Amino acid sequence: MFFESRAHKRACAAKQEERRKRIEDLPPEYHTPLTASEKNIVNQLASETVKQVQSGAADPLEILRAYAKKAFKAHDATNCLTEVLLPEAESWAKTCNRQGPLAGMPVSLKDTTGVAGWDACIGYSAWVGKPVQKDSGLVRLLRDAGAVPFVKTNVPISLLSFESANDVFGRCVNPHNKDHASGGSSGGEAALLAYGGSRLGIGTDVAGSVRTPAHYSGVYTIKASMHRFPKTGNGTSIPGQIGIPAVYSPMTRTLADLEMMWRAIVSMKPWAYDHSCVPLPWREIDLFPSEKTRLRFGVMWTDGVVEPSPACRRALEKVVSALRSDGHEIVLITPPDTANALSVAGQLLFADAGKAVTKPVRRSEWMDDGVVEALRVLRLPGIFRKLYAWYWRYIRRDAVYADLVDVWREKTVEEYFALVSRREAYREKWFDMWNENNLDFVLTVPNSLPAVPHGGMRYGWTACGYTFLFNLLDYSAGVLPVTKVDRTKDTLRNFKPKNHLEAKQYRMYNADKMHGLPVGVQVVGRRLEEEKVLEGMKLVESCLQRRGRAYELLEVED
């Protein structure tokens, strides 16, 4: 144990020193304030930058330097970076495809992304110093498209958290409020984008890991359905886990950037780079084939487990009000048995009782608070688990928490197959509900709370229903920022938690301390409807803009 502890400390110190030296040893021009020209570069839409490169009016190397300088400022403020791919990225910029759909555009990558020659340790010290040997299909696609990968971003150890912290790289903080999380597991990516150190990024999502950071930090994303976006060849904490498929997806600073990135990547035929991708070209979606067309939005006000906080409910109300004023139809939907569905999802994700995510962990290594809480229940001896569930069911009268505890254990193969069967049956229920209500989209909050304070996963690890549900369904789901927490409007009044999960989550809600944090709304479509979800997000944003309610991006003085 002593030697393992020493090895852990050495690996963490070495990795942090490597990151520091990577930045410090860059040429002097990387350590000066951004010039007026560089500010223009990082503040313009990615599509404009690409056009300038394609026409010969802009130099990819100058663009890279501008974004790198801004990214380092973001890192100083939030600790969002892991791997710094410079100076190698300079050579990529010099030789990039200047006619590609991402010509000369720097792209940031979640730490899991496989880039040849760099680690993808995802916060495990045991994986430090084990560089990836081959570019993943996603990285090859990006570079063929003309993009320049330039940094990788921070994550939680295990990848199973809405906070991004680990011993190897440290804790990433929210650029709006350093006392709160930027999200997880793509939290470093969200912090970098929100600060303006990148416009185009890549994250992953298995229970909300691009959508919750987008909500917490005030950026944009669309979680892809399985097989739409390349993922093979990248790192993961649970190899082979397909009960709840993890998907790679773009994250961006603006909605226009999100559309541009989705179109660019699909135009490169990702199925030619990754065997897992379906050959599905980008489809043009017209939401309004006639002047009389009005859309039908189903609103999910609650997941039936944890009620949305006043701040999150107010954001959803703003969107619903704007759409209704434009003549769109708003219908209340009550999804079938969400508590049971989320239990199925959790059991599928932790079917091995957390063995895979903890296997690389060294004895002295810190583990995410939420994962620790999950493992405590997972590894209870059977008789103690039954007694614990009995206590919550009959003494505390909390059937929701009791049901969760009762089944929270390692699964046999037969039990796993049964869970997959229940997942498919639940997907059929949603299929029927969607058709019966003739829905175009579903609207809901991305999480019951805005960004949680650091250490919040100790209490809120189970409160992920508003995102996790759509991973279970494999639906396309986008998040866009709508408003910010207001200490006056969003104060909690006369609230009594109805179950243990809700009580733990609401221990963290404080509108005064959360004042100014972003709050998003989730726009959901069915499987493989990424194009339609994008159009739905554009509609929502335009409705808000016309009413003078547009979200204001974080602007940081350089």
DOVOLO-425357 format. One record per residue (C-alpha): residue in one letter; x, y, z; chain. Coordinates in steps of 0.001 Angstrom, whole numbers, always signed. Example, Ala and Ser with C-alpha at 12.3 -4.5 7.8 and 13.67 -1.06 7.14 Angstrom:
<recs>
 type       u       v       w mol
    A  +12300   -4500   +7800   A
    S  +13670   -1060   +7140   A
</recs>
This chain:
<recs>
 type       u       v       w mol
    M      +0      +0      +0   A
    F   +2885   +2374    +810   A
    F   +4490   +1855   -2588   A
    E   +1128   +2200   -4362   A
    S    +490   +5476   -2558   A
    R   +3906   +6799   -3547   A
    A   +3324   +5759   -7160   A
    H     -16   +7571   -7122   A
    K   +1476  +10783   -5777   A
    R   +4371  +10656   -8245   A
    A   +2027  +10127  -11201   A
    C    -205  +13052  -10182   A
    A   +2748  +15377   -9600   A
    A   +4383  +14360  -12879   A
    K   +1217  +14915  -14884   A
    Q    +559  +18336  -13392   A
    E   +4168  +19348  -13969   A
    E   +3952  +18133  -17562   A
    R    +837  +20243  -18120   A
    R   +2487  +23291  -16542   A
    K   +5627  +22900  -18642   A
    R   +3635  +22348  -21825   A
    I   +2145  +25805  -21369   A
    E   +5173  +27542  -19878   A
    D   +7609  +26366  -22578   A
    L   +5549  +27680  -25485   A
    P   +6995  +30598  -27467   A
    P   +6608  +34111  -25959   A
    E   +3675  +35036  -28204   A
    Y   +1484  +32597  -26237   A
    H   +2097  +34499  -23007   A
    T   +1055  +37982  -24068   A
    P   -2426  +39548  -23811   A
    L   -4781  +38910  -26691   A
    T   -4447  +41514  -29414   A
    A   -7482  +43235  -30905   A
    S   -7194  +40932  -33916   A
    E   -7071  +37836  -31703   A
    K  -10098  +39005  -29744   A
    N  -11984  +39295  -33021   A
    I  -10975  +35739  -33913   A
    V  -12209  +34126  -30690   A
    N  -15372  +36225  -30644   A
    Q  -16583  +35418  -34144   A
    L  -18688  +32403  -35073   A
    A  -16804  +29284  -36119   A
    S  -18495  +29364  -39525   A
    E  -17006  +32807  -40222   A
    T  -13529  +31651  -39202   A
    V  -13782  +28635  -41497   A
    K  -14890  +30805  -44422   A
    Q  -11901  +33077  -43902   A
    V   -9506  +30128  -43905   A
    Q  -11123  +28637  -46994   A
    S  -10801  +31950  -48849   A
    G   -7187  +32465  -47768   A
    A   -8039  +35525  -45678   A
    A   -7047  +33910  -42366   A
    D   -4048  +31881  -41222   A
    P   -4841  +28717  -39202   A
    L   -1692  +29219  -37117   A
    E   -2809  +32689  -36014   A
    I   -6257  +31299  -35199   A
    L   -4717  +28513  -33135   A
    R   -2577  +30939  -31147   A
    A   -5565  +33168  -30394   A
    Y   -7636  +30284  -29081   A
    A   -4722  +28794  -27145   A
    K   -4121  +32089  -25349   A
    K   -7788  +32329  -24417   A
    A   -7853  +28668  -23385   A
    F   -4917  +29213  -21019   A
    K   -6789  +32107  -19412   A
    A   -9799  +29830  -19023   A
    H   -7553  +27220  -17439   A
    D   -6098  +29738  -14994   A
    A   -9649  +30622  -13942   A
    T  -11228  +27142  -13870   A
    N   -8567  +24374  -14115   A
    C  -10361  +23047  -17200   A
    L   -7425  +21593  -19196   A
    T   -5725  +18201  -18994   A
    E   -3548  +17621  -22082   A
    V   -2066  +20585  -23971   A
    L   -1485  +19391  -27529   A
    L    +782  +22275  -28447   A
    P   +3297  +22737  -30002   A
    E   +2347  +19692  -32116   A
    A    -960  +21369  -32920   A
    E   +1029  +24113  -34668   A
    S   +2219  +21639  -37292   A
    W   -1331  +20368  -37685   A
    A   -2514  +23935  -38244   A
    K    +159  +24562  -40871   A
    T    -806  +21451  -42835   A
    C   -4562  +21366  -42212   A
    N   -7124  +20875  -44976   A
    R   -7912  +24495  -45816   A
    Q  -10965  +23577  -47852   A
    G  -12534  +21248  -45322   A
    P  -15792  +21998  -43487   A
    L  -13799  +22732  -40299   A
    A  -10841  +24378  -42026   A
    G   -8378  +25822  -39515   A
    M  -10812  +25665  -36603   A
    P   -9351  +24692  -33211   A
    V  -11389  +21964  -31504   A
    S  -11175  +21004  -27836   A
    L  -11625  +17393  -26779   A
    K  -12797  +15677  -23625   A
    D   -9926  +13840  -21954   A
    T  -11346  +10451  -23011   A
    T  -10702  +11209  -26685   A
    G   -7987   +9053  -28230   A
    V   -5186  +11174  -29714   A
    A   -2062   +9230  -30712   A
    G    +886  +10059  -28487   A
    W   -1140  +11523  -25612   A
    D   -2615   +9991  -22488   A
    A   -6344   +9526  -22021   A
    C   -6067   +8722  -18324   A
    I   -9486  +10230  -17394   A
    G   -8247  +11014  -13907   A
    Y   -6825   +7580  -13019   A
    S   -3217   +7924  -11898   A
    A   -2538   +4305  -12911   A
    W   -3209   +5285  -16526   A
    V    -764   +8210  -16538   A
    G   +2143   +7706  -18920   A
    K    +282   +5261  -21139   A
    P    -268   +7245  -24339   A
    V   -2811   +6206  -26928   A
    Q   -1147   +4477  -29864   A
    K   -3604   +5389  -32598   A
    D   -5886   +8313  -33371   A
    S   -9524   +7418  -32862   A
    G  -11855   +7603  -35864   A
    L  -13283  +10835  -34471   A
    V   -9867  +12508  -34337   A
    R   -9009  +11336  -37854   A
    L  -12327  +12698  -39103   A
    L  -11755  +16061  -37424   A
    R   -8288  +16454  -38887   A
    D   -9433  +15382  -42374   A
    A  -12148  +18042  -42059   A
    G   -9443  +20649  -41449   A
    A   -9911  +20976  -37694   A
    V   -6986  +21435  -35317   A
    P   -7306  +19536  -31997   A
    F   -5451  +21709  -29496   A
    V   -6391  +20833  -25879   A
    K   -8099  +18103  -23884   A
    T  -10386  +18869  -20961   A
    N  -11019  +17828  -17388   A
    V  -13361  +15077  -16186   A
    P  -14361  +13322  -12953   A
    I  -12500  +10154  -12066   A
    S  -14869   +7316  -13115   A
    L  -16754   +9611  -15557   A
    L  -19863   +9010  -13429   A
    S  -20449  +12400  -11850   A
    F  -21843  +15853  -12467   A
    E  -18659  +17311  -10983   A
    S  -15242  +17181  -12666   A
    A  -12514  +16448  -10132   A
    N   -9690  +13942   -9762   A
    D   -6304  +13683   -8081   A
    V   -4371  +13737  -11355   A
    F   -5543  +17112  -12650   A
    G   -7481  +18633   -9758   A
    R  -10964  +20149   -9656   A
    C  -12566  +22102  -12481   A
    V  -14717  +25009  -11282   A
    N  -17618  +26853  -12858   A
    P  -16506  +30012  -14726   A
    H  -19610  +31828  -13463   A
    N  -18973  +30973   -9802   A
    K  -15833  +29214   -8588   A
    D  -17671  +27709   -5599   A
    H  -19843  +25582   -7884   A
    A  -19269  +22709  -10289   A
    S  -18990  +23186  -14045   A
    G  -20727  +19848  -14552   A
    G  -19630  +16355  -15415   A
    S  -18435  +14283  -16857   A
    S  -17724  +16781  -19656   A
    G  -17255  +19580  -17135   A
    G  -13858  +20807  -18314   A
    E  -15231  +21103  -21818   A
    A  -18220  +23140  -20631   A
    A  -16031  +25471  -18555   A
    L  -13657  +26098  -21466   A
    L  -16505  +26825  -23887   A
    A  -18364  +29070  -21459   A
    Y  -15208  +31088  -20793   A
    G  -14618  +31487  -24545   A
    G  -11403  +29443  -24790   A
    S  -13006  +27244  -27448   A
    R  -16077  +27392  -29653   A
    L  -16225  +23783  -30801   A
    G  -15765  +20887  -28389   A
    I  -16417  +17192  -27967   A
    G  -17962  +15523  -24923   A
    T  -19628  +12242  -24004   A
    D  -22959  +11406  -22390   A
    V  -24188   +8289  -20564   A
    A  -26497   +9856  -17954   A
    G  -26384  +13551  -18837   A
    S  -22652  +14134  -19219   A
    V  -22876  +16732  -21994   A
    R  -26310  +18094  -21116   A
    T  -25777  +18735  -17414   A
    P  -22461  +20593  -17978   A
    A  -24180  +22640  -20694   A
    H  -26931  +23477  -18186   A
    Y  -24501  +24197  -15338   A
    S  -22109  +26322  -17412   A
    G  -24331  +27990  -20003   A
    V  -23353  +26375  -23314   A
    Y  -25049  +24330  -26039   A
    T  -25175  +20649  -26905   A
    I  -27206  +17897  -28515   A
    K  -26758  +14399  -27124   A
    A  -26692  +12064  -30087   A
    S  -28509   +8766  -30302   A
    M  -26347   +5670  -30359   A
    H  -24502   +5054  -33658   A
    R  -24928   +8605  -34999   A
    F  -21615  +10072  -33813   A
    P  -18174   +8368  -33929   A
    K  -16881   +6912  -30645   A
    T  -14685   +3862  -31395   A
    G  -11059   +4127  -30325   A
    N  -11657   +6501  -27422   A
    G  -11220   +5867  -23713   A
    T  -13877   +4853  -21213   A
    S  -14207   +3848  -17579   A
    I  -16585    +928  -18298   A
    P  -15407    -943  -21420   A
    G  -18186   -2916  -23097   A
    Q  -21038   -1238  -21196   A
    I  -23924   -1011  -23685   A
    G  -26957   -1395  -21427   A
    I  -27068   +2413  -21352   A
    P  -25016   +3421  -24372   A
    A  -22478   +6202  -23928   A
    V  -22377   +8551  -26906   A
    Y  -19930  +11176  -28119   A
    S  -21553  +14499  -28974   A
    P  -20577  +18098  -29836   A
    M  -20629  +20917  -27290   A
    T  -20340  +24522  -28440   A
    R  -20355  +28124  -27302   A
    T  -23390  +29157  -29387   A
    L  -26304  +27509  -31154   A
    A  -24979  +28633  -34550   A
    D  -21680  +26921  -33727   A
    L  -23572  +23764  -32755   A
    E  -25384  +23610  -36080   A
    M  -22173  +24263  -37976   A
    M  -20322  +21497  -36121   A
    W  -23046  +18895  -36527   A
    R  -23336  +19610  -40242   A
    A  -19566  +19551  -40730   A
    I  -19033  +16234  -38974   A
    V  -21915  +14433  -40659   A
    S  -20794  +15819  -44041   A
    M  -17526  +13910  -43529   A
    K  -19447  +10599  -43503   A
    P  -18513   +9400  -40013   A
    W  -19483   +5849  -40992   A
    A  -16331   +5857  -43170   A
    Y  -14227   +6431  -40018   A
    D  -16062   +4370  -37427   A
    H  -17702    +985  -38022   A
    S  -20300   +1716  -35320   A
    C  -21839   +4704  -37141   A
    V  -24969   +4286  -39243   A
    P  -24711   +5698  -42803   A
    L  -27172   +8510  -42192   A
    P  -26462  +11786  -44038   A
    W  -27597  +15130  -42647   A
    R  -31290  +15739  -43324   A
    E  -32864  +19139  -43920   A
    I  -35841  +19589  -41597   A
    D  -38647  +22042  -42255   A
    L  -40731  +22421  -39126   A
    F  -43230  +24639  -40943   A
    P  -44218  +23148  -44312   A
    S  -47156  +25563  -44437   A
    E  -48055  +28900  -42847   A
    K  -50722  +27171  -40792   A
    T  -48340  +24670  -39224   A
    R  -48166  +24772  -35467   A
    L  -46036  +22438  -33408   A
    R  -47053  +20296  -30475   A
    F  -44778  +20324  -27423   A
    G  -45198  +17865  -24592   A
    V  -44001  +19363  -21310   A
    M  -42587  +17119  -18619   A
    W  -42753  +19305  -15520   A
    T  -41429  +16584  -13231   A
    D  -39672  +13234  -13448   A
    G  -41808  +12029  -10538   A
    V  -38798  +11673   -8250   A
    V  -37259  +15121   -7688   A
    E  -39188  +18319   -8408   A
    P  -37443  +21089  -10378   A
    S  -36114  +23939   -8254   A
    P  -37759  +27372   -8636   A
    A  -34898  +28540  -10896   A
    C  -35136  +25555  -13235   A
    R  -38937  +25612  -13333   A
    R  -38888  +29340  -14132   A
    A  -36605  +28709  -17134   A
    L  -38983  +26062  -18445   A
    E  -41971  +28342  -17851   A
    K  -40272  +31086  -19899   A
    V  -39888  +28750  -22850   A
    V  -43415  +27367  -22577   A
    S  -44867  +30888  -22377   A
    A  -42945  +32072  -25428   A
    L  -43953  +29060  -27528   A
    R  -47588  +29306  -26464   A
    S  -47625  +33015  -27365   A
    D  -46450  +32085  -30851   A
    G  -49425  +29770  -31242   A
    H  -47764  +26423  -30605   A
    E  -49680  +23801  -28711   A
    I  -48462  +22913  -25227   A
    V  -49643  +19674  -23638   A
    L  -48845  +18233  -20236   A
    I  -47357  +14764  -20437   A
    T  -46962  +12314  -17598   A
    P  -44300   +9802  -18632   A
    P  -45027   +6217  -17645   A
    D  -43509   +5065  -14344   A
    T  -40312   +7128  -14439   A
    A  -39090   +6012  -11002   A
    N  -39079   +2393  -12149   A
    A  -37441   +3312  -15451   A
    L  -34637   +5200  -13726   A
    S  -34105   +2223  -11428   A
    V  -33679     +12  -14507   A
    A  -31226   +2495  -16014   A
    G  -29154   +2656  -12843   A
    Q  -29033   -1117  -12497   A
    L  -27884   -1493  -16099   A
    L  -25125   +1088  -15673   A
    F  -23919    -430  -12383   A
    A  -24670   -4057  -13247   A
    D  -21128   -5060  -12254   A
    A  -21471   -3273   -8886   A
    G  -18934    -667   -9952   A
    K  -16064   -3129  -10473   A
    A  -14949   -1664  -13790   A
    V  -14851   +1975  -12660   A
    T  -12929   +1124   -9502   A
    K  -10502   -1430  -10955   A
    P   -7870   +1192  -11962   A
    V   -8189   +3108   -8667   A
    R   -5179   +2989   -6383   A
    R   -5664   +2569   -2633   A
    S   -4818   +6143   -1713   A
    E   -6642   +7674   -4686   A
    W   -9623   +9958   -4102   A
    M  -12878   +8763   -5660   A
    D  -15857  +10953   -6573   A
    D  -18234  +11442   -3633   A
    G  -21262  +10281   -5578   A
    V  -19594   +7082   -6751   A
    V  -18504   +6353   -3181   A
    E  -22106   +6704   -1996   A
    A  -23321   +4416   -4793   A
    L  -20712   +1789   -3970   A
    R  -21596   +1779    -270   A
    V  -25104    +566   -1035   A
    L  -24064   -1686   -3929   A
    R  -21669   -3607   -1727   A
    L  -23875   -4060   +1320   A
    P  -24316   -7739   +2254   A
    G  -27733   -8962   +1117   A
    I  -29314   -9185   +4558   A
    F  -28209   -5645   +5478   A
    R  -29516   -4267   +2205   A
    K  -32899   -5886   +2835   A
    L  -33022   -4452   +6341   A
    Y  -32005   -1023   +5072   A
    A  -34714   -1117   +2397   A
    W  -37241   -2338   +4965   A
    Y  -36382    +592   +7232   A
    W  -36956   +3141   +4459   A
    R  -40150   +1463   +3249   A
    Y  -41937    +837   +6524   A
    I  -40366   +3156   +9085   A
    R  -39629   +6207   +6938   A
    R  -42535   +5510   +4531   A
    D  -40373   +6256   +1495   A
    A  -41141   +3676   -1182   A
    V  -39110   +5494   -3852   A
    Y  -35817   +5235   -1979   A
    A  -36629   +1778    -622   A
    D  -37247    +441   -4129   A
    L  -33924   +1847   -5287   A
    V  -31965    +324   -2397   A
    D  -33704   -3046   -2645   A
    V  -32357   -3795   -6146   A
    W  -29025   -1937   -5926   A
    R  -26582   -4863   -6192   A
    E  -24469   -6778   -8671   A
    K  -26457   -8588  -11355   A
    T  -26195  -12090  -12755   A
    V  -26236  -12538  -16527   A
    E  -29871  -13669  -16379   A
    E  -30805  -10598  -14338   A
    Y  -28963   -8344  -16767   A
    F  -30859   -9812  -19722   A
    A  -34111   -9244  -17846   A
    L  -33169   -5584  -17311   A
    V  -32472   -5141  -21026   A
    S  -35898   -6634  -21728   A
    R  -37486   -4145  -19307   A
    R  -35589   -1322  -20994   A
    E  -37035   -2309  -24367   A
    A  -40542   -2584  -22928   A
    Y  -40197    +904  -21483   A
    R  -39023   +2279  -24818   A
    E  -42169    +856  -26356   A
    K  -44309   +2655  -23763   A
    W  -42698   +5966  -24698   A
    F  -43118   +5187  -28389   A
    D  -46836   +4706  -27822   A
    M  -47174   +7781  -25596   A
    W  -45402   +9968  -28160   A
    N  -47674   +8771  -30956   A
    E  -50859   +9004  -28892   A
    N  -50082  +12625  -28026   A
    N  -48914  +13403  -31573   A
    L  -45823  +15180  -30222   A
    D  -43164  +17051  -32130   A
    F  -40911  +17571  -29110   A
    V  -40724  +17097  -25374   A
    L  -39572  +19967  -23172   A
    T  -38188  +19551  -19676   A
    V  -35465  +20785  -17353   A
    P  -31962  +19276  -17678   A
    N  -31661  +18842  -13908   A
    S  -33670  +19760  -10835   A
    L  -30933  +22189   -9692   A
    P  -28564  +24694  -11267   A
    A  -24835  +24005  -10785   A
    V  -24267  +22322   -7443   A
    P  -21624  +23418   -4917   A
    H  -18408  +21398   -4856   A
    G  -18937  +18077   -3130   A
    G  -22587  +18102   -4090   A
    M  -22557  +14633   -5608   A
    R  -22410  +13233   -2104   A
    Y  -26077  +14248   -1878   A
    G  -27190  +14501   -5485   A
    W  -25726  +11451   -7223   A
    T  -29156   +9864   -7676   A
    A  -30867  +13022   -8950   A
    C  -30118  +12682  -12650   A
    G  -33531  +11599  -13886   A
    Y  -34187  +14459  -16289   A
    T  -31190  +13473  -18410   A
    F  -30745   +9767  -17593   A
    L  -34261   +8999  -18789   A
    F  -33346   +9938  -22359   A
    N  -30200   +7823  -22286   A
    L  -32397   +4873  -21372   A
    L  -34658   +5748  -24310   A
    D  -31692   +6560  -26610   A
    Y  -33477   +9757  -27688   A
    S  -31751  +12779  -29203   A
    A  -31803  +15578  -26634   A
    G  -30412  +19104  -26688   A
    V  -29779  +21700  -23990   A
    L  -29610  +25460  -24456   A
    P  -29121  +28142  -21792   A
    V  -32240  +30212  -21144   A
    T  -31734  +32394  -18073   A
    K  -29733  +32778  -14860   A
    V  -30583  +32179  -11228   A
    D  -32135  +35201   -9562   A
    R  -31834  +35375   -5772   A
    T  -35174  +37215   -5525   A
    K  -37311  +35331   -8047   A
    D  -35983  +31858   -7311   A
    T  -36113  +31625   -3527   A
    L  -37455  +28320   -2228   A
    R  -40644  +28745    -223   A
    N  -42786  +26264   +1732   A
    F  -41126  +23228    +210   A
    K  -41426  +19813   +1851   A
    P  -39439  +16968    +212   A
    K  -41545  +13958    -627   A
    N  -38716  +11397    -557   A
    H  -35123  +10929    +591   A
    L  -33649  +11575   -2862   A
    E  -35423  +14911   -3140   A
    A  -34454  +15883    +413   A
    K  -30763  +15231    -293   A
    Q  -30850  +17168   -3553   A
    Y  -32534  +20179   -1985   A
    R  -29925  +20383    +769   A
    M  -27822  +22099   -1893   A
    Y  -30333  +24569   -3304   A
    N  -29635  +28159   -2303   A
    A  -30832  +30851   -4704   A
    D  -28671  +33477   -3019   A
    K  -25436  +31506   -3389   A
    M  -26462  +30328   -6876   A
    H  -27355  +33830   -8068   A
    G  -26080  +34382  -11607   A
    L  -25531  +30727  -12482   A
    P  -26883  +29616  -15875   A
    V  -30121  +27672  -16182   A
    G  -30986  +25680  -19300   A
    V  -33911  +23881  -20880   A
    Q  -33870  +20501  -22586   A
    V  -35437  +19933  -26010   A
    V  -36022  +16261  -26763   A
    G  -36735  +14405  -29988   A
    R  -36937  +10724  -30761   A
    R  -34100   +8404  -31776   A
    L  -31758   +9731  -34467   A
    E  -33627  +13049  -34687   A
    E  -30620  +15287  -34071   A
    E  -31496  +17550  -37009   A
    K  -35047  +18022  -35766   A
    V  -33884  +18722  -32204   A
    L  -31540  +21376  -33588   A
    E  -34443  +23052  -35369   A
    G  -36490  +22866  -32181   A
    M  -33702  +24565  -30245   A
    K  -33460  +27273  -32903   A
    L  -37198  +27845  -32608   A
    V  -37005  +28154  -28826   A
    E  -34095  +30568  -28966   A
    S  -35702  +32736  -31644   A
    C  -38959  +32915  -29635   A
    L  -37020  +34157  -26611   A
    Q  -34930  +36595  -28647   A
    R  -37994  +38219  -30205   A
    R  -39259  +38932  -26697   A
    G  -35983  +40414  -25538   A
    R  -35254  +37386  -23369   A
    A  -32129  +36095  -25089   A
    Y  -29516  +34433  -22905   A
    E  -26341  +36490  -22523   A
    L  -23134  +34509  -22847   A
    L  -20395  +34913  -20272   A
    E  -18001  +37606  -21471   A
    V  -14631  +37735  -19729   A
    E  -12324  +40712  -20018   A
    D   -8994  +39686  -21566   A
</recs>
